[in-house]
Amino acid sequence: MAPVLKRPSSSQSTRALAAPPQKRTKSSAGKTLQQRAPRDDLFDSVTKGMKSVDTLHPSTREMLSKMAKFALSMKSDKRNPHQDAVIDMIRAVFRDWEASLEKDVRELVQEGDVVGARMDSAEEALPLRKEELQASQEKVNDSKKELTRAIVNLKNSKKAVQRMEKEQSKAALQLQKAKGAKDDMAEILARSQNKAVDDNGDALPPLLKGAAAALVRSLSEAGISGTLLVALPSALSKGPERRTKFDVLVLDELEREMARIAEKRDAKLKDQEANLVSKEGASAEAVASVEEAQVERGTCVEALSNAKEELAQSQMALKDAKLEVLAAKADVADNEKVLEKAQHRLEAFSDGAKADFDSLRAMRPLHEYLSQKEGGDASTAGITLFLK
């Protein structure tokens, strides 16, 4: 069972606490140490707390640290004015220091809110940057597709121009042949009627049988067939005065056939002329299409370049967003560490040095204060001292 210390008299207490320490024997010093050890811990706590106040000048801290035990060792009703002044100074210093520590904690909490909001904002921005990057990549892909389509369109337009130029040349050649055939038919008709003239305007003589046979072949190629071709050589080789009625009938029939063929040739000639005009128009449209395709390709090239530049900017923005998230998380972690230290420092000071000082200043029973502070039973301390 722990020993119970007897309460000394008031005069003994005053002399023991106010008088300077005296040399004692070994047994007396040991007994005094055993009695004073719990209270000395409180003095040490106050001294340590005073030395932690870094807003004071070092010499001021040292002076108050040395005077604290002198002032707090005496009961409140036994203290002299100097001790009360020292206690008031320590109380003011501790109060201001605790307020300063609380302010530091509040500022760190506010700073934590700021960096936390910054981290939340950075994390919220990160998906947006990713979406922007994806949209930019899709835009680049679409621009590439458009450029490919424009290039294919340009190639097709150039091929169309080449095809139209060939068809135009073919139509012009067909028109030229049709005109030549028309001229040939006119000459054949004139010769068959002995109306042909030479370059001087003189009438040409009747065709010889050989020439008549050649003319018949031309007529056959022109579309005349049947018995008319058989009777023509004889009729064509005679002069008007020697022709019989049958020869006249043959030549009249020839004229009608030639007129029919000429009409067909004229219609075909018109169609070919219209076809040539159409081919010329199509060729002009194809050339214009090539020009449009070239402009479109240039536009697509520029759009692709802009899309690639936008993609590069999106990639950089995403990279910056990731770095911002990392930096914000690091700031949050640093703030939490500093805040934890500041809270620990405040709690250690408030629950330690300041609480011990307040107990000594109020002169509460030590066993009651220690029991409340440590959360234990007062009887377990085994100490009953005189201070109230």
C-alpha positions as CSV (number, residue, x, y, z in Angstrom):
1,M,0.0,0.0,0.0
2,A,1.3,3.4,-1.0
3,P,2.4,5.6,1.9
4,V,0.1,8.6,2.8
5,L,2.0,11.8,3.3
6,K,1.0,14.0,6.2
7,R,-0.1,17.5,5.5
8,P,2.4,20.0,6.9
9,S,1.4,23.1,8.7
10,S,0.9,26.4,6.9
11,S,4.0,27.9,8.3
12,Q,6.1,24.9,7.4
13,S,4.7,24.9,3.9
14,T,5.5,28.6,3.5
15,R,9.0,28.2,4.6
16,A,9.6,25.0,2.7
17,L,8.2,26.5,-0.6
18,A,9.4,30.1,-0.3
19,A,12.8,29.6,1.2
20,P,15.8,28.7,-1.0
21,P,16.7,25.0,-1.1
22,Q,19.1,23.9,1.8
23,K,21.5,21.2,1.9
24,R,19.9,18.1,3.4
25,T,21.2,14.7,4.3
26,K,20.8,11.9,1.9
27,S,17.8,10.4,3.7
28,S,16.1,13.8,4.1
29,A,16.7,14.7,0.4
30,G,15.3,11.4,-0.8
31,K,12.2,11.8,1.3
32,T,11.7,15.4,0.0
33,L,12.2,14.2,-3.6
34,Q,9.6,11.5,-3.1
35,Q,7.2,14.1,-1.8
36,R,7.9,16.8,-4.4
37,A,8.3,14.7,-7.6
38,P,4.7,14.9,-8.8
39,R,4.6,18.7,-8.3
40,D,8.1,19.1,-9.9
41,D,6.7,17.4,-13.0
42,L,4.2,20.2,-13.3
43,F,6.9,22.8,-12.9
44,D,9.0,21.1,-15.6
45,S,5.9,21.1,-17.8
46,V,5.3,24.8,-17.4
47,T,9.0,25.5,-17.9
48,K,9.0,23.4,-21.1
49,G,5.9,25.2,-22.3
50,M,7.4,28.6,-21.7
51,K,10.5,27.6,-23.7
52,S,8.2,26.5,-26.6
53,V,6.8,30.1,-27.0
54,D,9.0,31.2,-29.9
55,T,7.3,34.6,-30.2
56,L,9.2,35.8,-27.1
57,H,12.7,37.0,-27.0
58,P,15.1,34.3,-25.7
59,S,16.1,36.3,-22.7
60,T,12.4,36.9,-21.8
61,R,11.7,33.2,-22.1
62,E,14.6,32.3,-19.9
63,M,13.6,34.9,-17.2
64,L,10.0,33.7,-17.0
65,S,11.1,30.0,-17.0
66,K,13.3,30.6,-14.0
67,M,10.7,32.7,-12.2
68,A,7.8,30.3,-12.9
69,K,8.6,27.9,-10.1
70,F,9.3,30.7,-7.6
71,A,5.9,32.2,-8.3
72,L,3.8,29.0,-8.6
73,S,5.3,27.2,-5.5
74,M,3.3,29.4,-3.2
75,K,-0.4,29.1,-2.4
76,S,-2.5,31.8,-4.0
77,D,-3.3,33.5,-0.7
78,K,0.3,33.5,0.3
79,R,1.8,35.0,-2.8
80,N,3.5,38.3,-2.8
81,P,2.9,41.0,-5.4
82,H,6.0,40.0,-7.4
83,Q,4.8,36.4,-7.6
84,D,1.4,37.5,-8.7
85,A,3.0,39.8,-11.4
86,V,5.1,36.8,-12.7
87,I,2.0,34.6,-12.8
88,D,0.0,37.3,-14.6
89,M,2.8,37.6,-17.2
90,I,3.0,33.9,-17.7
91,R,-0.8,33.6,-18.0
92,A,-0.8,36.4,-20.6
93,V,2.0,34.8,-22.5
94,F,0.3,31.3,-22.4
95,R,-3.0,32.8,-23.4
96,D,-1.5,34.7,-26.4
97,W,0.6,31.7,-27.4
98,E,-2.4,29.3,-27.3
99,A,-4.4,31.9,-29.4
100,S,-1.5,32.0,-31.8
101,L,-1.4,28.2,-32.1
102,E,-5.2,28.1,-32.5
103,K,-4.8,30.7,-35.2
104,D,-2.2,28.6,-37.0
105,V,-4.6,25.6,-36.8
106,R,-7.5,27.6,-38.2
107,E,-5.3,29.0,-41.0
108,L,-4.1,25.5,-41.9
109,V,-7.7,24.3,-41.9
110,Q,-8.6,27.1,-44.2
111,E,-5.6,26.4,-46.4
112,G,-6.6,22.8,-46.4
113,D,-10.1,23.8,-47.6
114,V,-8.5,25.8,-50.4
115,V,-6.1,23.1,-51.5
116,G,-8.9,20.5,-51.1
117,A,-11.1,22.5,-53.4
118,R,-8.3,22.9,-55.8
119,M,-7.7,19.2,-55.8
120,D,-11.5,18.6,-56.4
121,S,-11.5,21.1,-59.2
122,A,-8.4,19.5,-60.8
123,E,-10.0,16.0,-60.5
124,E,-13.2,17.2,-62.0
125,A,-11.4,18.9,-64.9
126,L,-9.4,15.7,-65.7
127,P,-12.4,13.8,-67.3
128,L,-13.2,17.0,-69.3
129,R,-9.7,17.1,-70.6
130,K,-9.9,13.4,-71.6
131,E,-13.2,14.1,-73.4
132,E,-11.7,17.0,-75.2
133,L,-8.7,14.8,-76.2
134,Q,-11.0,12.1,-77.5
135,A,-13.1,14.7,-79.4
136,S,-9.9,16.1,-80.9
137,Q,-8.7,12.7,-81.9
138,E,-12.1,11.9,-83.6
139,K,-11.8,15.3,-85.4
140,V,-8.4,14.4,-86.7
141,N,-9.7,11.0,-87.9
142,D,-12.7,12.7,-89.6
143,S,-10.4,15.2,-91.2
144,K,-8.3,12.4,-92.5
145,K,-11.3,10.7,-94.0
146,E,-12.5,13.9,-95.6
147,L,-9.1,14.5,-97.1
148,T,-9.0,10.9,-98.4
149,R,-12.4,11.4,-99.9
150,A,-11.4,14.7,-101.4
151,I,-8.3,13.1,-103.0
152,V,-10.4,10.3,-104.4
153,N,-12.9,12.8,-105.7
154,L,-10.1,14.8,-107.4
155,K,-8.7,11.6,-109.1
156,N,-12.2,10.7,-110.3
157,S,-12.8,14.2,-111.5
158,K,-9.5,14.1,-113.5
159,K,-10.5,10.8,-114.9
160,A,-13.9,12.2,-115.9
161,V,-12.1,15.1,-117.6
162,Q,-10.0,12.6,-119.6
163,R,-13.0,10.5,-120.5
164,M,-15.0,13.6,-121.5
165,E,-12.1,14.8,-123.7
166,K,-12.0,11.5,-125.4
167,E,-15.8,11.5,-125.9
168,Q,-15.7,15.0,-127.2
169,S,-12.9,14.2,-129.7
170,K,-14.9,11.1,-130.8
171,A,-18.1,13.2,-131.2
172,A,-16.2,15.8,-133.2
173,L,-14.8,13.1,-135.4
174,Q,-18.3,11.6,-135.9
175,L,-19.6,15.0,-136.8
176,Q,-16.9,15.5,-139.3
177,K,-17.6,12.1,-140.9
178,A,-21.3,12.9,-141.0
179,K,-20.6,16.2,-142.7
180,G,-18.3,14.4,-145.2
181,A,-21.0,11.8,-145.9
182,K,-23.5,14.5,-146.5
183,D,-21.2,16.2,-149.0
184,D,-20.6,12.8,-150.7
185,M,-24.3,12.2,-151.0
186,A,-24.8,15.6,-152.5
187,E,-22.1,14.9,-155.1
188,I,-23.6,11.5,-155.8
189,L,-27.0,13.0,-156.4
190,A,-25.6,15.7,-158.7
191,R,-23.6,13.2,-160.7
192,S,-26.6,10.9,-161.0
193,Q,-28.7,13.7,-162.4
194,N,-25.8,14.9,-164.7
195,K,-25.9,18.2,-162.7
196,A,-22.3,18.0,-161.6
197,V,-19.9,20.7,-162.7
198,D,-16.2,21.0,-162.7
199,D,-14.2,23.7,-161.0
200,N,-14.8,26.1,-163.9
201,G,-18.6,25.6,-163.7
202,D,-18.7,23.4,-166.9
203,A,-21.1,20.4,-166.8
204,L,-19.3,17.1,-166.4
205,P,-19.9,14.4,-169.1
206,P,-22.0,11.3,-168.3
207,L,-20.3,8.7,-166.2
208,L,-18.5,5.9,-167.9
209,K,-19.6,2.4,-167.0
210,G,-16.6,1.9,-164.6
211,A,-17.3,5.2,-162.9
212,A,-21.0,4.4,-162.8
213,A,-20.2,1.1,-161.1
214,A,-18.1,2.9,-158.5
215,L,-20.9,5.3,-157.9
216,V,-23.3,2.3,-157.5
217,R,-21.0,0.9,-154.8
218,S,-21.1,4.3,-153.0
219,L,-24.9,4.2,-153.2
220,S,-25.0,0.7,-151.8
221,E,-22.9,1.9,-148.9
222,A,-25.3,4.8,-148.4
223,G,-28.2,2.4,-148.0
224,I,-29.7,1.9,-151.4
225,S,-30.3,-1.7,-152.4
226,G,-32.4,-4.0,-154.6
227,T,-33.1,-3.7,-158.4
228,L,-32.4,0.0,-158.3
229,L,-28.7,-0.7,-158.0
230,V,-28.8,-3.1,-161.0
231,A,-30.5,-0.6,-163.3
232,L,-28.4,2.4,-162.2
233,P,-25.1,1.8,-164.1
234,S,-26.9,1.7,-167.5
235,A,-29.0,4.8,-166.7
236,L,-26.0,6.8,-165.3
237,S,-23.8,6.1,-168.3
238,K,-26.2,7.6,-170.8
239,G,-26.7,11.3,-171.6
240,P,-30.1,12.8,-171.1
241,E,-30.9,12.6,-174.8
242,R,-30.2,8.8,-175.0
243,R,-32.1,7.8,-171.8
244,T,-35.2,5.8,-172.1
245,K,-38.3,6.2,-170.0
246,F,-37.1,3.3,-167.9
247,D,-33.8,5.1,-167.3
248,V,-35.7,8.2,-166.3
249,L,-37.9,6.2,-163.9
250,V,-34.7,4.7,-162.4
251,L,-33.1,8.1,-161.9
252,D,-36.3,9.5,-160.4
253,E,-36.4,6.6,-158.0
254,L,-32.7,7.2,-157.2
255,E,-33.5,10.9,-156.5
256,R,-36.3,9.9,-154.0
257,E,-34.0,7.4,-152.3
258,M,-31.3,9.9,-152.1
259,A,-33.6,12.4,-150.6
260,R,-34.7,9.9,-148.0
261,I,-31.2,9.0,-147.1
262,A,-30.2,12.7,-147.0
263,E,-33.0,13.4,-144.6
264,K,-31.8,10.6,-142.3
265,R,-28.2,11.9,-142.6
266,D,-29.4,15.4,-141.7
267,A,-31.2,14.1,-138.6
268,K,-28.1,12.1,-137.6
269,L,-25.9,15.1,-138.3
270,K,-28.1,17.2,-136.0
271,D,-28.0,14.6,-133.3
272,Q,-24.2,14.4,-133.6
273,E,-23.9,18.1,-133.4
274,A,-26.1,18.1,-130.3
275,N,-24.0,15.3,-128.9
276,L,-20.9,17.2,-129.5
277,V,-22.3,20.3,-127.7
278,S,-23.3,18.0,-124.8
279,K,-19.9,16.5,-124.6
280,E,-18.3,19.9,-124.6
281,G,-20.6,20.9,-121.8
282,A,-19.8,17.8,-119.9
283,S,-16.1,18.3,-120.4
284,A,-16.4,21.9,-119.1
285,E,-18.3,20.6,-116.0
286,A,-15.6,17.9,-115.5
287,V,-12.9,20.6,-115.6
288,A,-14.9,22.7,-113.1
289,S,-15.3,19.6,-110.9
290,V,-11.6,19.1,-110.9
291,E,-11.1,22.7,-109.8
292,E,-13.7,22.3,-107.1
293,A,-12.1,19.0,-106.0
294,Q,-8.7,20.8,-105.8
295,V,-10.2,23.5,-103.6
296,E,-11.9,20.9,-101.4
297,R,-8.6,19.0,-101.0
298,G,-6.9,22.2,-99.9
299,T,-9.7,22.9,-97.4
300,C,-9.4,19.3,-96.1
301,V,-5.6,19.6,-95.8
302,E,-6.0,22.9,-93.8
303,A,-8.7,21.3,-91.6
304,L,-6.5,18.3,-90.9
305,S,-3.6,20.6,-89.9
306,N,-5.9,22.5,-87.6
307,A,-7.3,19.3,-86.1
308,K,-3.8,18.0,-85.4
309,E,-2.8,21.3,-83.8
310,E,-6.0,21.1,-81.6
311,L,-5.1,17.5,-80.8
312,A,-1.6,18.5,-79.6
313,Q,-3.2,21.3,-77.5
314,S,-5.6,18.8,-76.0
315,Q,-2.8,16.4,-75.2
316,M,-0.9,19.1,-73.5
317,A,-4.0,20.2,-71.6
318,L,-4.5,16.6,-70.4
319,K,-0.9,16.4,-69.3
320,D,-1.2,19.7,-67.4
321,A,-4.4,18.5,-65.8
322,K,-2.7,15.3,-64.6
323,L,0.2,17.3,-63.2
324,E,-2.2,19.7,-61.5
325,V,-4.0,16.7,-59.8
326,L,-0.7,15.3,-58.6
327,A,0.4,18.7,-57.3
328,A,-2.9,19.3,-55.6
329,K,-2.8,15.9,-53.9
330,A,0.8,16.6,-52.8
331,D,-0.3,20.0,-51.4
332,V,-3.2,18.3,-49.6
333,A,-0.9,15.7,-48.1
334,D,1.6,18.3,-47.0
335,N,-1.2,20.4,-45.5
336,E,-2.5,17.4,-43.6
337,K,0.9,16.7,-42.2
338,V,1.5,20.3,-41.2
339,L,-2.0,20.5,-39.7
340,E,-1.6,17.3,-37.8
341,K,1.7,18.7,-36.3
342,A,0.0,22.0,-35.5
343,Q,-3.0,20.3,-33.8
344,H,-0.6,18.1,-31.9
345,R,1.4,21.1,-30.8
346,L,-1.7,22.9,-29.7
347,E,-3.1,19.9,-27.9
348,A,0.2,19.3,-26.2
349,F,0.5,22.9,-25.1
350,S,-3.2,23.3,-24.0
351,D,-3.5,19.9,-22.3
352,G,0.1,20.0,-21.0
353,A,1.9,23.2,-20.1
354,K,-1.1,25.5,-20.0
355,A,-3.3,23.1,-18.0
356,D,-0.5,22.4,-15.6
357,F,0.1,26.1,-15.2
358,D,-3.6,26.7,-14.6
359,S,-3.6,24.0,-11.9
360,L,-0.6,25.5,-10.2
361,R,-2.0,29.0,-10.5
362,A,-5.3,27.9,-8.9
363,M,-3.6,25.6,-6.4
364,R,-6.0,22.7,-6.9
365,P,-5.3,19.5,-4.9
366,L,-2.6,17.7,-6.8
367,H,-4.2,14.2,-6.5
368,E,-7.5,15.6,-7.9
369,Y,-5.8,17.3,-10.8
370,L,-3.6,14.3,-11.7
371,S,-6.6,12.0,-11.5
372,Q,-8.6,14.2,-13.8
373,K,-5.7,14.7,-16.2
374,E,-4.7,11.0,-16.4
375,G,-8.3,9.7,-16.2
376,G,-7.4,7.5,-13.1
377,D,-8.5,7.1,-9.5
378,A,-7.2,9.6,-7.0
379,S,-6.5,6.8,-4.5
380,T,-4.2,5.1,-6.9
381,A,-1.8,8.0,-6.8
382,G,-1.3,7.4,-3.1
383,I,-0.7,11.1,-2.6
384,T,-2.5,13.6,-0.5
385,L,-0.9,17.0,-0.4
386,F,-1.8,20.2,1.3
387,L,-2.2,22.4,-1.7
388,K,-5.8,23.5,-2.5
